[in-house]
Amino acid sequence: MRFILAFFALLIFPNFAAAASLEDDTQRYIKIFSGEKKLHSDAADTFSWMGLSDTRLFDIVERLLLEDAAAARDNRSERNRVARYIRSLGFSGQAKYEPTINKFLGDPPYERFARAALQDLPDYNKWNPIISNRSSFDPKFSDDVNRVANMLRSDDLLLLCVGAKRVYFDSKEDVLLELLARQLRANYARSDLNDRDRSDCVAWAAKALGSSKNDKYVALLQEVGEKATDRTVVKHAKDALGKYYGVRN
């Protein structure tokens, strides 16, 4: 559940997808978080796939968090906004924000968000440079599609999971489906899928690929359903075949 809410934000903030450079992205977000707070929650929900780490931006988020946390406790909407600031610091991947996040451990309204942010920090320290690497961007595609493609080219299964969820919830471009199929084919028979996070990520790849409803991938999903040894992966491959293609064993 670490990322699911964030994937719906693209439907609300579709114009976040395109910029000329990483600096343009950073400046756009600095402008947002220097402005009306009613826009902050939706913007914060996109950080999980933007690949941003610039402290000029996240210092603003940190300041807002520390200024507003106490006053927001008794207002659900405001409390949710502050909770997103906490998650945003995790998505920054910047270790300098760990002491600030730690302040909210043991604080009931915010503790679960702080724990998630602390879990995210080391992952996004590795992932943000991969997600935002514009040297691999193809100008034929939107920035958002290129970011997802960067995720799906990675050999990090947990980052693959973020990319698979982006495909499932939003992006069904052929280039992404092909990358996802390649990753599913390469990973479904791994011997280390006894780890729940790893098996869930491969299962998400099957689920996302099936959601494309592209007949091209039926044979691969059948192969996964028949040959994968992890039960979660098998279940999601078979569920995808049944739900999207009417193929049932």
C-alpha positions in Angstrom: 0.0 0.0 0.0 3.0 2.3 0.0 2.4 3.7 -3.4 -1.2 3.1 -4.4 -2.7 6.5 -3.5 0.0 8.3 -5.4 -1.0 6.7 -8.7 -4.4 8.3 -8.7 -2.9 11.8 -8.5 -2.0 11.8 -12.2 -5.7 11.8 -13.0 -6.0 15.0 -11.0 -2.7 16.7 -12.0 -2.1 15.5 -15.6 0.0 18.5 -16.6 2.8 17.3 -14.4 4.0 15.0 -17.1 6.0 17.3 -19.4 9.0 19.6 -18.8 12.1 20.5 -20.7 14.5 19.5 -17.9 14.8 18.2 -14.4 15.4 21.8 -13.3 12.1 22.8 -14.9 10.3 20.1 -13.0 12.0 21.2 -9.8 11.1 24.9 -10.3 7.5 24.0 -11.1 7.1 22.1 -7.8 8.9 24.9 -5.9 6.3 27.3 -7.3 3.4 25.0 -6.3 4.7 24.5 -2.7 5.4 28.2 -2.3 1.8 28.9 -3.2 -1.7 27.9 -2.3 -1.8 25.0 0.2 -5.0 23.6 -1.3 -2.8 22.4 -4.2 -0.2 20.7 -2.1 -1.8 17.3 -1.4 -2.3 16.4 -5.1 1.2 17.6 -6.0 2.7 15.6 -3.1 1.0 12.5 -4.3 3.0 12.6 -7.5 6.4 12.5 -5.9 6.6 8.7 -5.8 7.2 8.7 -9.6 8.7 12.0 -10.4 12.3 11.2 -9.4 12.9 14.6 -7.6 15.4 15.0 -4.8 16.4 18.7 -4.9 16.7 20.1 -1.4 15.6 23.5 -2.6 12.2 22.0 -3.1 12.1 19.6 -0.1 13.4 22.2 2.3 10.1 24.1 1.6 8.1 20.9 2.2 10.0 20.3 5.5 9.3 23.9 6.7 5.6 23.6 5.9 5.5 20.3 7.8 7.1 21.7 10.9 5.0 24.9 10.8 1.6 23.2 10.2 1.7 19.8 12.0 0.4 20.8 15.4 -2.4 23.1 14.1 -3.6 20.5 11.6 -4.2 17.7 14.1 -7.9 18.4 14.6 -8.9 19.0 11.0 -9.0 15.9 8.8 -8.2 17.6 5.5 -5.4 19.6 7.0 -4.0 16.6 8.8 -4.0 14.6 5.5 -2.1 17.5 3.8 0.6 17.4 6.6 0.8 13.6 6.3 1.6 14.0 2.7 4.5 16.4 3.6 5.9 13.6 5.7 5.6 11.1 2.9 7.1 13.6 0.5 10.3 13.8 2.6 10.6 10.1 2.2 10.2 10.3 -1.5 13.0 12.8 -1.7 15.5 10.1 -0.9 17.5 12.7 1.1 18.9 11.4 4.4 19.0 14.9 5.8 15.3 14.8 6.4 15.4 11.6 8.5 15.6 13.5 11.9 12.5 15.5 10.9 10.6 12.4 10.0 11.7 10.7 13.2 10.0 13.5 15.2 6.6 12.0 14.2 7.3 8.5 15.4 5.1 7.9 18.4 2.7 10.7 17.3 -0.6 8.8 16.6 -2.0 11.0 13.8 1.3 10.9 11.8 3.2 7.9 12.9 2.2 5.5 10.1 3.2 8.1 7.5 6.5 8.6 9.2 7.3 4.9 9.2 6.4 4.7 5.5 8.6 7.7 4.8 11.5 6.1 6.7 11.1 3.0 4.6 11.0 5.0 1.4 14.1 7.1 2.1 16.8 4.6 1.2 14.8 3.2 -1.8 14.3 6.6 -3.3 17.9 7.6 -2.7 18.7 4.9 -5.3 15.6 5.3 -7.4 15.3 9.0 -8.1 18.4 9.2 -10.3 17.1 6.3 -12.3 13.5 7.6 -12.6 14.6 11.1 -13.7 17.5 10.1 -16.0 16.8 12.1 -19.1 19.6 10.6 -21.1 17.4 7.6 -21.7 14.2 9.7 -22.5 12.7 9.1 -26.0 11.3 12.4 -27.3 8.5 10.4 -29.0 7.0 9.9 -25.6 5.8 12.0 -22.7 8.0 12.6 -19.7 5.7 10.4 -17.6 6.0 7.5 -20.0 9.8 7.9 -20.1 9.9 7.9 -16.3 8.0 4.6 -16.2 10.2 3.2 -18.9 13.2 4.0 -16.7 11.6 2.1 -13.9 10.8 -0.9 -16.0 14.4 -1.1 -17.4 15.8 -1.2 -13.9 17.0 -4.5 -12.3 15.6 -3.5 -9.0 12.4 -5.5 -8.4 10.9 -3.0 -6.0 11.3 -0.2 -8.5 9.8 -2.5 -11.2 6.8 -2.7 -8.8 6.3 1.1 -8.9 6.5 1.0 -12.7 4.1 -1.9 -13.0 1.5 -0.1 -10.9 1.9 3.0 -13.1 1.1 0.8 -16.1 -1.9 -0.8 -14.3 -3.4 2.5 -13.1 -2.6 4.7 -16.1 0.0 4.1 -18.8 -0.7 1.4 -21.4 1.7 2.5 -24.1 3.2 -0.3 -26.2 6.7 0.6 -25.3 5.9 0.1 -21.6 4.0 -3.1 -22.2 7.0 -4.6 -24.0 9.3 -3.6 -21.2 6.9 -5.1 -18.6 6.6 -8.3 -20.6 10.4 -8.6 -20.8 10.7 -8.2 -17.0 7.9 -10.7 -16.3 9.5 -13.3 -18.5 12.8 -12.8 -16.9 11.6 -12.8 -13.3 8.6 -15.1 -12.9 10.8 -18.2 -12.2 13.3 -16.6 -9.8 14.3 -18.7 -6.9 14.1 -15.8 -4.3 10.4 -15.1 -4.6 9.8 -16.5 -1.2 10.3 -12.9 -0.1 6.8 -11.4 -0.1 7.9 -8.0 -1.5 9.6 -9.7 -4.4 6.8 -12.0 -5.2 4.3 -9.1 -5.0 6.3 -7.2 -7.5 6.4 -10.0 -10.0 2.7 -10.5 -9.4 2.0 -6.8 -10.1 3.9 -7.2 -13.4 1.5 -10.0 -14.4 -1.5 -8.0 -13.2 -0.5 -4.9 -15.0 0.3 -6.7 -18.3 -3.0 -8.4 -18.2 -4.8 -5.1 -17.6 -3.7 -4.0 -21.1 -6.2 -6.5 -22.6 -3.7 -7.0 -25.4 -4.0 -10.6 -26.8 -0.3 -10.5 -27.6 0.4 -11.3 -23.9 -2.0 -14.2 -23.4 0.6 -16.8 -24.1 3.1 -15.2 -21.7 0.5 -15.0 -18.9 -0.4 -18.7 -19.5 3.2 -19.6 -19.3 3.6 -17.8 -16.0 0.4 -19.4 -14.7 1.7 -22.9 -15.6 5.4 -22.6 -14.8 5.8 -20.1 -12.0 6.5 -21.7 -8.6 5.4 -18.8 -6.4 1.7 -19.0 -5.5 1.1 -15.3 -5.5 2.6 -14.9 -9.0 0.6 -17.9 -10.3 -2.6 -16.5 -8.8 -2.3 -13.1 -10.3 -1.3 -14.4 -13.7 -4.4 -16.7 -13.7 -6.6 -14.0 -12.4 -5.5 -11.6 -15.1 -6.2 -14.3 -17.8 -9.7 -14.8 -16.4 -10.6 -11.1 -15.8 -9.2 -9.6 -18.9 -9.3 -12.4 -21.5 -12.0 -14.8 -20.2 -9.4 -17.6 -20.1 -10.0 -19.9 -17.1 -8.4 -23.2 -16.1 
